[in-house]
Amino acid sequence: MKVVLFANTEWYLYNFKLSLAHELRDRGCDVVLLSPPGEYAARLEQAGFVWREVPMHRRSINPFRELRVIMQLSKLLAAEKPDVVHNFTIKCAVYGSIASKLVGTRGIVNSIAGLGFVFTSRKLLARLLQPVVKGLFRVSLGGVRSTVIVQNPDDLAFFNSADWLKAREVCLIKGSGVSLTRFRDRDRQSVLDRSKPLRLVLAARLLWDKGVREFIDAAKYLKAESPNCRFILAGTPDGGNPNSVSDEQIQKWQSEGIVEWLGHVSDMPKLFDEVDVIVLPSYREGLPKSLIEAAACGLAIVTTDAPGCKEVVNDDGKNGLLVPVRDALALARAIQRLEEDRTLCMSLGEAARERVLLEFDERIVIDKTIAVYEQLTNVTFQRVAPEVQQAGIPS
């Protein structure tokens, strides 16, 4: 069996899908990784995987350029002859599905982790693009050989209500999962020391719809009222997204002492070991990996009651605090509550990790994903003995 994994960045494949690629290889599959070029492509190849370049520009809406990308992708798939093509994010799902259908791929899986800029932004461009994207969904998604994977019930309801998909063509798998060997429990006792500031991090691509503005406004409010908090941004602006915060704006906030900006962080377990709370005031997500990674490390969670985010926090609030979307004052009050009640902060972190152990272990997510492949292809992806893999004997 050959499986192609196609994403809009090589960084995404390396950080979010490498465990899936390893598991597929352990089950005797040939794995080919596709993405636009970038520095993480070499790391994918160093991990022993075949990587192929797809010259896709994430922000391009030039129809001639985009048609060329689909044709190049079709040629690449025709040469590779995969049994399953698994596409990640909206643009890859549309282009990968069209190309896969053109070459007769046996199984097509589209993971749509949140509906993105087009469906969350209030900008004119987003409103103009919505009917276009829905039209592309209608043309590309669906069919007896296809399955759409979503990460939260709201997105499941969106696709189930679409007249271009049948219910059996959509399934819910919560998130990408988290490696519990890499993201481990930490000593939470230090959070009880109120002589030290409460350390809060927003770890994400620095987009306005991740709630960056609300995080900054909450920081401004609390630094005036209760200066015993440190606000940290971990991540970089995303030039491929129209909703990106600018470098200049972030540097201005940092120079004013509102936040500390770490830029890109490659060692996330180390970061989570050095903070107390993860904050994600996002407007809409698939199921945010940063939240479940932080929860696996025993951090308290403050996030919004938005689709995706609210799936990580229980309704009873025992493993995190939920606040309304776009409400900086409510966000500030939730943070202040944790600063004043450090015991609550610690107990939320303990409960957050317990939920991750039960629901978000990446092994659970990978097994469910491979079950989708098996359903589409009518083939069982069994693990192969190490000596068989080394000999290159087909399974």
One Martini backbone bead per residue (centre of mass of N, CA, C, O) as a GRO file, in nm:
protein
  395
    1MET     BB    1   0.098   0.035   0.020
    2LYS     BB    2   0.014   0.379  -0.066
    3VAL     BB    3   0.078   0.700   0.100
    4VAL     BB    4  -0.043   1.032   0.084
    5LEU     BB    5   0.076   1.343   0.226
    6PHE     BB    6  -0.099   1.666   0.214
    7ALA     BB    7   0.034   1.998   0.258
    8ASN     BB    8   0.091   2.355   0.296
    9THR     BB    9   0.332   2.248   0.485
   10GLU     BB   10   0.619   2.106   0.612
   11TRP     BB   11   0.572   2.181   0.907
   12TYR     BB   12   0.308   2.029   0.945
   13LEU     BB   13   0.413   1.745   0.888
   14TYR     BB   14   0.631   1.742   1.112
   15ASN     BB   15   0.443   1.831   1.368
   16PHE     BB   16   0.156   1.654   1.295
   17LYS     BB   17   0.241   1.378   1.084
   18LEU     BB   18   0.484   1.192   1.167
   19SER     BB   19   0.346   0.969   1.334
   20LEU     BB   20   0.169   0.865   1.106
   21ALA     BB   21   0.399   0.793   0.913
   22HIS     BB   22   0.534   0.587   1.100
   23GLU     BB   23   0.290   0.395   1.129
   24LEU     BB   24   0.261   0.327   0.832
   25ARG     BB   25   0.542   0.205   0.803
   26ASP     BB   26   0.497  -0.015   1.027
   27ARG     BB   27   0.250  -0.126   0.821
   28GLY     BB   28   0.400  -0.135   0.521
   29CYS     BB   29   0.409   0.149   0.403
   30ASP     BB   30   0.423   0.378   0.161
   31VAL     BB   31   0.556   0.715   0.203
   32VAL     BB   32   0.434   1.035   0.084
   33LEU     BB   33   0.539   1.377   0.086
   34LEU     BB   34   0.350   1.686   0.050
   35SER     BB   35   0.476   2.020  -0.044
   36PRO     BB   36   0.593   2.295  -0.005
   37PRO     BB   37   0.871   2.451   0.039
   38GLY     BB   38   1.125   2.403   0.308
   39GLU     BB   39   1.316   2.342   0.590
   40TYR     BB   40   1.149   2.067   0.669
   41ALA     BB   41   1.212   1.876   0.434
   42ALA     BB   42   1.485   1.766   0.537
   43ARG     BB   43   1.364   1.634   0.793
   44LEU     BB   44   1.185   1.432   0.648
   45GLU     BB   45   1.421   1.289   0.503
   46GLN     BB   46   1.582   1.219   0.765
   47ALA     BB   47   1.332   1.028   0.856
   48GLY     BB   48   1.287   0.851   0.569
   49PHE     BB   49   1.125   1.025   0.363
   50VAL     BB   50   0.934   1.101   0.096
   51TRP     BB   51   0.971   1.415  -0.079
   52ARG     BB   52   0.747   1.647  -0.247
   53GLU     BB   53   0.697   1.910  -0.460
   54VAL     BB   54   0.449   2.179  -0.430
   55PRO     BB   55   0.379   2.485  -0.612
   56MET     BB   56   0.221   2.633  -0.365
   57HIS     BB   57   0.019   2.924  -0.297
   58ARG     BB   58  -0.168   3.021  -0.034
   59ARG     BB   59  -0.264   3.327  -0.147
   60SER     BB   60  -0.352   3.238  -0.409
   61ILE     BB   61  -0.617   3.343  -0.678
   62ASN     BB   62  -0.503   3.251  -0.943
   63PRO     BB   63  -0.645   3.051  -1.174
   64PHE     BB   64  -0.397   2.967  -1.347
   65ARG     BB   65  -0.206   2.884  -1.123
   66GLU     BB   66  -0.400   2.678  -0.986
   67LEU     BB   67  -0.434   2.491  -1.227
   68ARG     BB   68  -0.135   2.416  -1.245
   69VAL     BB   69  -0.118   2.277  -0.972
   70ILE     BB   70  -0.324   2.053  -1.030
   71MET     BB   71  -0.168   1.931  -1.271
   72GLN     BB   72   0.094   1.870  -1.119
   73LEU     BB   73  -0.039   1.691  -0.907
   74SER     BB   74  -0.149   1.482  -1.104
   75LYS     BB   75   0.125   1.389  -1.213
   76LEU     BB   76   0.240   1.296  -0.945
   77LEU     BB   77   0.017   1.085  -0.880
   78ALA     BB   78   0.050   0.918  -1.138
   79ALA     BB   79   0.343   0.831  -1.063
   80GLU     BB   80   0.288   0.712  -0.766
   81LYS     BB   81   0.024   0.547  -0.714
   82PRO     BB   82  -0.181   0.574  -0.486
   83ASP     BB   83  -0.423   0.450  -0.257
   84VAL     BB   84  -0.380   0.708  -0.065
   85VAL     BB   85  -0.510   1.042  -0.007
   86HIS     BB   86  -0.404   1.290   0.234
   87ASN     BB   87  -0.561   1.592   0.317
   88PHE     BB   88  -0.461   1.922   0.441
   89THR     BB   89  -0.667   2.147   0.442
   90ILE     BB   90  -0.851   2.320   0.224
   91LYS     BB   91  -0.674   2.349  -0.032
   92CYS     BB   92  -0.574   2.056  -0.035
   93ALA     BB   93  -0.850   1.923  -0.049
   94VAL     BB   94  -0.933   2.034  -0.321
   95TYR     BB   95  -0.682   1.968  -0.497
   96GLY     BB   96  -0.640   1.670  -0.411
   97SER     BB   97  -0.918   1.569  -0.504
   98ILE     BB   98  -0.909   1.641  -0.799
   99ALA     BB   99  -0.646   1.494  -0.869
  100SER     BB  100  -0.734   1.210  -0.767
  101LYS     BB  101  -0.978   1.180  -0.961
  102LEU     BB  102  -0.820   1.205  -1.229
  103VAL     BB  103  -0.633   0.930  -1.143
  104GLY     BB  104  -0.794   0.714  -0.957
  105THR     BB  105  -0.800   0.707  -0.661
  106ARG     BB  106  -0.903   0.493  -0.416
  107GLY     BB  107  -0.841   0.704  -0.167
  108ILE     BB  108  -0.999   0.996  -0.003
  109VAL     BB  109  -0.866   1.228   0.241
  110ASN     BB  110  -1.013   1.505   0.439
  111SER     BB  111  -0.859   1.737   0.651
  112ILE     BB  112  -1.052   1.979   0.846
  113ALA     BB  113  -0.901   2.220   1.064
  114GLY     BB  114  -1.106   2.414   1.018
  115LEU     BB  115  -1.243   2.705   0.835
  116GLY     BB  116  -1.100   2.962   0.866
  117PHE     BB  117  -1.079   3.272   0.729
  118VAL     BB  118  -1.338   3.258   0.547
  119PHE     BB  119  -1.530   3.180   0.822
  120THR     BB  120  -1.410   3.407   1.051
  121SER     BB  121  -1.394   3.657   0.896
  122ARG     BB  122  -1.505   4.011   0.838
  123LYS     BB  123  -1.387   4.045   0.580
  124LEU     BB  124  -1.448   4.100   0.255
  125LEU     BB  125  -1.281   3.874   0.133
  126ALA     BB  126  -1.415   3.645   0.292
  127ARG     BB  127  -1.707   3.693   0.188
  128LEU     BB  128  -1.633   3.648  -0.115
  129LEU     BB  129  -1.506   3.349  -0.077
  130GLN     BB  130  -1.726   3.164   0.034
  131PRO     BB  131  -1.880   3.074  -0.228
  132VAL     BB  132  -1.628   2.962  -0.363
  133VAL     BB  133  -1.556   2.743  -0.156
  134LYS     BB  134  -1.827   2.597  -0.165
  135GLY     BB  135  -1.803   2.526  -0.465
  136LEU     BB  136  -1.544   2.356  -0.434
  137PHE     BB  137  -1.661   2.152  -0.244
  138ARG     BB  138  -1.878   2.046  -0.438
  139VAL     BB  139  -1.669   1.943  -0.656
  140SER     BB  140  -1.452   1.776  -0.462
  141LEU     BB  141  -1.620   1.660  -0.253
  142GLY     BB  142  -1.690   1.351  -0.227
  143GLY     BB  143  -1.778   1.022  -0.255
  144VAL     BB  144  -1.710   0.683  -0.241
  145ARG     BB  145  -1.378   0.754  -0.206
  146SER     BB  146  -1.463   0.963   0.027
  147THR     BB  147  -1.338   1.156   0.319
  148VAL     BB  148  -1.432   1.367   0.588
  149ILE     BB  149  -1.237   1.523   0.840
  150VAL     BB  150  -1.324   1.632   1.160
  151GLN     BB  151  -1.280   1.799   1.501
  152ASN     BB  152  -1.586   1.901   1.539
  153PRO     BB  153  -1.928   1.934   1.574
  154ASP     BB  154  -1.968   2.196   1.408
  155ASP     BB  155  -1.830   2.091   1.147
  156LEU     BB  156  -2.009   1.847   1.116
  157ALA     BB  157  -2.272   2.007   1.077
  158PHE     BB  158  -2.185   2.165   0.826
  159PHE     BB  159  -2.138   1.909   0.639
  160ASN     BB  160  -2.414   1.764   0.692
  161SER     BB  161  -2.577   2.018   0.559
  162ALA     BB  162  -2.461   1.945   0.295
  163ASP     BB  163  -2.567   1.861  -0.038
  164TRP     BB  164  -2.267   1.731  -0.134
  165LEU     BB  165  -2.304   1.537   0.119
  166LYS     BB  166  -2.284   1.249   0.292
  167ALA     BB  167  -2.281   1.118   0.602
  168ARG     BB  168  -2.064   0.889   0.530
  169GLU     BB  169  -1.844   1.128   0.428
  170VAL     BB  170  -1.838   1.199   0.745
  171CYS     BB  171  -1.604   1.256   1.021
  172LEU     BB  172  -1.505   1.228   1.369
  173ILE     BB  173  -1.180   1.357   1.482
  174LYS     BB  174  -1.006   1.455   1.761
  175GLY     BB  175  -0.767   1.573   1.622
  176SER     BB  176  -0.404   1.486   1.632
  177GLY     BB  177  -0.295   1.467   1.893
  178VAL     BB  178  -0.064   1.341   2.155
  179SER     BB  179   0.251   1.302   2.287
  180LEU     BB  180   0.312   1.141   2.600
  181THR     BB  181   0.632   1.132   2.579
  182ARG     BB  182   0.684   1.440   2.515
  183PHE     BB  183   0.422   1.529   2.685
  184ARG     BB  184   0.464   1.592   3.017
  185ASP     BB  185   0.448   1.595   3.327
  186ARG     BB  186   0.465   1.842   3.585
  187ASP     BB  187   0.564   2.064   3.818
  188ARG     BB  188   0.302   2.258   3.992
  189GLN     BB  189   0.393   2.399   4.267
  190SER     BB  190   0.504   2.682   4.172
  191VAL     BB  191   0.220   2.825   4.131
  192LEU     BB  192   0.172   2.884   4.449
  193ASP     BB  193   0.375   3.120   4.421
  194ARG     BB  194   0.287   3.461   4.467
  195SER     BB  195   0.577   3.595   4.429
  196LYS     BB  196   0.517   3.495   4.149
  197PRO     BB  197   0.438   3.518   3.842
  198LEU     BB  198   0.202   3.460   3.613
  199ARG     BB  199   0.241   3.241   3.335
  200LEU     BB  200   0.145   3.340   3.001
  201VAL     BB  201   0.046   3.167   2.693
  202LEU     BB  202   0.050   3.230   2.339
  203ALA     BB  203   0.037   2.949   2.109
  204ALA     BB  204   0.075   3.066   1.774
  205ARG     BB  205  -0.030   3.192   1.516
  206LEU     BB  206  -0.020   3.541   1.435
  207LEU     BB  207  -0.353   3.597   1.454
  208TRP     BB  208  -0.638   3.761   1.501
  209ASP     BB  209  -0.825   3.487   1.518
  210LYS     BB  210  -0.658   3.394   1.790
  211GLY     BB  211  -0.677   3.653   1.995
  212VAL     BB  212  -0.452   3.872   2.020
  213ARG     BB  213  -0.604   4.131   2.097
  214GLU     BB  214  -0.730   4.019   2.361
  215PHE     BB  215  -0.462   3.953   2.499
  216ILE     BB  216  -0.356   4.244   2.501
  217ASP     BB  217  -0.595   4.380   2.648
  218ALA     BB  218  -0.569   4.207   2.904
  219ALA     BB  219  -0.283   4.294   2.970
  220LYS     BB  220  -0.336   4.596   3.006
  221TYR     BB  221  -0.539   4.567   3.236
  222LEU     BB  222  -0.363   4.392   3.440
  223LYS     BB  223  -0.114   4.581   3.463
  224ALA     BB  224  -0.288   4.796   3.613
  225GLU     BB  225  -0.427   4.604   3.839
  226SER     BB  226  -0.223   4.324   3.803
  227PRO     BB  227   0.126   4.278   3.783
  228ASN     BB  228   0.129   3.939   3.841
  229CYS     BB  229   0.195   3.911   3.516
  230ARG     BB  230   0.292   3.712   3.228
  231PHE     BB  231   0.310   3.788   2.880
  232ILE     BB  232   0.320   3.542   2.610
  233LEU     BB  233   0.458   3.503   2.284
  234ALA     BB  234   0.427   3.212   2.060
  235GLY     BB  235   0.536   3.298   1.749
  236THR     BB  236   0.441   3.381   1.410
  237PRO     BB  237   0.380   3.528   1.149
  238ASP     BB  238   0.153   3.483   0.854
  239GLY     BB  239   0.205   3.559   0.524
  240GLY     BB  240  -0.029   3.345   0.411
  241ASN     BB  241  -0.225   3.535   0.586
  242PRO     BB  242  -0.456   3.797   0.598
  243ASN     BB  243  -0.466   3.778   0.941
  244SER     BB  244  -0.199   3.893   1.007
  245VAL     BB  245   0.030   3.996   1.212
  246SER     BB  246   0.269   4.224   1.253
  247ASP     BB  247   0.588   4.275   1.340
  248GLU     BB  248   0.560   4.573   1.429
  249GLN     BB  249   0.333   4.531   1.635
  250ILE     BB  250   0.480   4.335   1.823
  251GLN     BB  251   0.724   4.514   1.885
  252LYS     BB  252   0.558   4.737   2.017
  253TRP     BB  253   0.446   4.572   2.253
  254GLN     BB  254   0.724   4.499   2.364
  255SER     BB  255   0.834   4.793   2.410
  256GLU     BB  256   0.580   4.850   2.614
  257GLY     BB  257   0.554   4.581   2.808
  258ILE     BB  258   0.313   4.378   2.748
  259VAL     BB  259   0.506   4.168   2.600
  260GLU     BB  260   0.656   3.858   2.526
  261TRP     BB  261   0.864   3.764   2.246
  262LEU     BB  262   0.979   3.447   2.108
  263GLY     BB  263   0.873   3.338   1.865
  264HIS     BB  264   0.994   3.068   1.748
  265VAL     BB  265   0.916   2.737   1.879
  266SER     BB  266   1.056   2.408   1.895
  267ASP     BB  267   1.036   2.361   2.222
  268MET     BB  268   0.746   2.298   2.373
  269PRO     BB  269   0.797   2.144   2.639
  270LYS     BB  270   0.983   2.364   2.756
  271LEU     BB  271   0.782   2.592   2.757
  272PHE     BB  272   0.561   2.447   2.938
  273ASP     BB  273   0.771   2.430   3.184
  274GLU     BB  274   0.778   2.778   3.197
  275VAL     BB  275   0.466   2.772   3.252
  276ASP     BB  276   0.107   2.790   3.367
  277VAL     BB  277  -0.060   2.910   3.112
  278ILE     BB  278  -0.298   2.870   2.857
  279VAL     BB  279  -0.389   3.094   2.583
  280LEU     BB  280  -0.700   3.088   2.365
  281PRO     BB  281  -0.893   3.346   2.192
  282SER     BB  282  -1.044   3.209   1.971
  283TYR     BB  283  -1.293   3.201   1.709
  284ARG     BB  284  -1.180   2.932   1.553
  285GLU     BB  285  -1.154   2.570   1.533
  286GLY     BB  286  -1.087   2.260   1.531
  287LEU     BB  287  -0.830   2.135   1.726
  288PRO     BB  288  -0.607   2.256   1.936
  289LYS     BB  289  -0.286   2.150   1.988
  290SER     BB  290  -0.180   2.342   2.208
  291LEU     BB  291  -0.386   2.260   2.427
  292ILE     BB  292  -0.317   1.950   2.449
  293GLU     BB  293  -0.017   1.984   2.506
  294ALA     BB  294  -0.047   2.155   2.762
  295ALA     BB  295  -0.231   1.957   2.914
  296ALA     BB  296  -0.020   1.723   2.919
  297CYS     BB  297   0.162   1.927   3.114
  298GLY     BB  298  -0.050   2.068   3.327
  299LEU     BB  299  -0.205   2.308   3.217
  300ALA     BB  300  -0.388   2.566   3.227
  301ILE     BB  301  -0.701   2.679   3.077
  302VAL     BB  302  -0.770   2.956   2.843
  303THR     BB  303  -1.075   2.993   2.658
  304THR     BB  304  -1.312   2.964   2.423
  305ASP     BB  305  -1.660   2.906   2.312
  306ALA     BB  306  -1.551   2.785   2.057
  307PRO     BB  307  -1.504   2.606   1.809
  308GLY     BB  308  -1.283   2.352   1.942
  309CYS     BB  309  -1.209   2.476   2.219
  310LYS     BB  310  -1.459   2.352   2.385
  311GLU     BB  311  -1.356   2.046   2.349
  312VAL     BB  312  -1.126   2.067   2.584
  313VAL     BB  313  -1.350   2.181   2.774
  314ASN     BB  314  -1.549   2.139   3.015
  315ASP     BB  315  -1.860   2.239   3.114
  316ASP     BB  316  -1.774   2.246   3.435
  317GLY     BB  317  -1.471   2.371   3.455
  318LYS     BB  318  -1.239   2.152   3.566
  319ASN     BB  319  -1.013   2.202   3.301
  320GLY     BB  320  -1.119   2.506   3.258
  321LEU     BB  321  -1.165   2.827   3.093
  322LEU     BB  322  -1.444   3.005   2.966
  323VAL     BB  323  -1.492   3.250   2.705
  324PRO     BB  324  -1.590   3.481   2.514
  325VAL     BB  325  -1.582   3.599   2.216
  326ARG     BB  326  -1.425   3.905   2.196
  327ASP     BB  327  -1.358   3.919   2.533
  328ALA     BB  328  -1.129   4.082   2.713
  329LEU     BB  329  -1.252   4.113   2.997
  330ALA     BB  330  -1.317   3.815   3.049
  331LEU     BB  331  -1.027   3.725   3.016
  332ALA     BB  332  -0.908   3.890   3.246
  333ARG     BB  333  -1.082   3.765   3.473
  334ALA     BB  334  -0.981   3.473   3.439
  335ILE     BB  335  -0.684   3.534   3.495
  336GLN     BB  336  -0.724   3.666   3.772
  337ARG     BB  337  -0.839   3.418   3.909
  338LEU     BB  338  -0.573   3.250   3.886
  339GLU     BB  339  -0.386   3.445   4.034
  340GLU     BB  340  -0.558   3.436   4.308
  341ASP     BB  341  -0.602   3.104   4.244
  342ARG     BB  342  -0.361   2.871   4.249
  343THR     BB  343  -0.509   2.609   4.314
  344LEU     BB  344  -0.691   2.614   4.070
  345CYS     BB  345  -0.471   2.612   3.859
  346MET     BB  346  -0.362   2.332   3.938
  347SER     BB  347  -0.628   2.163   3.911
  348LEU     BB  348  -0.677   2.220   3.611
  349GLY     BB  349  -0.417   2.083   3.511
  350GLU     BB  350  -0.479   1.799   3.614
  351ALA     BB  351  -0.750   1.763   3.456
  352ALA     BB  352  -0.637   1.811   3.173
  353ARG     BB  353  -0.454   1.561   3.165
  354GLU     BB  354  -0.669   1.344   3.212
  355ARG     BB  355  -0.820   1.397   2.945
  356VAL     BB  356  -0.592   1.336   2.751
  357LEU     BB  357  -0.553   1.038   2.828
  358LEU     BB  358  -0.851   0.957   2.730
  359GLU     BB  359  -0.874   1.133   2.425
  360PHE     BB  360  -0.563   1.256   2.299
  361ASP     BB  361  -0.409   1.032   2.217
  362GLU     BB  362  -0.242   0.968   1.924
  363ARG     BB  363  -0.316   0.667   1.901
  364ILE     BB  364  -0.616   0.706   1.869
  365VAL     BB  365  -0.612   0.888   1.614
  366ILE     BB  366  -0.451   0.699   1.427
  367ASP     BB  367  -0.642   0.456   1.435
  368LYS     BB  368  -0.889   0.611   1.318
  369THR     BB  369  -0.754   0.694   1.052
  370ILE     BB  370  -0.684   0.407   0.946
  371ALA     BB  371  -0.980   0.312   0.944
  372VAL     BB  372  -1.054   0.490   0.704
  373TYR     BB  373  -0.868   0.358   0.499
  374GLU     BB  374  -0.990   0.073   0.524
  375GLN     BB  375  -1.278   0.146   0.431
  376LEU     BB  376  -1.196   0.252   0.141
  377THR     BB  377  -1.001  -0.019   0.058
  378ASN     BB  378  -1.039  -0.302   0.201
  379VAL     BB  379  -0.780  -0.279   0.397
  380THR     BB  380  -0.544  -0.407   0.619
  381PHE     BB  381  -0.325  -0.228   0.848
  382GLN     BB  382  -0.069  -0.405   0.935
  383ARG     BB  383   0.171  -0.495   1.121
  384VAL     BB  384   0.523  -0.529   1.074
  385ALA     BB  385   0.783  -0.700   1.090
  386PRO     BB  386   1.102  -0.589   1.106
  387GLU     BB  387   1.228  -0.802   0.905
  388VAL     BB  388   1.031  -0.735   0.673
  389GLN     BB  389   1.097  -0.437   0.634
  390GLN     BB  390   1.406  -0.473   0.576
  391ALA     BB  391   1.349  -0.666   0.320
  392GLY     BB  392   1.096  -0.545   0.149
  393ILE     BB  393   0.839  -0.698   0.200
  394PRO     BB  394   0.535  -0.721   0.105
  395SER     BB  395   0.206  -0.695   0.272
   0.00000   0.00000   0.00000
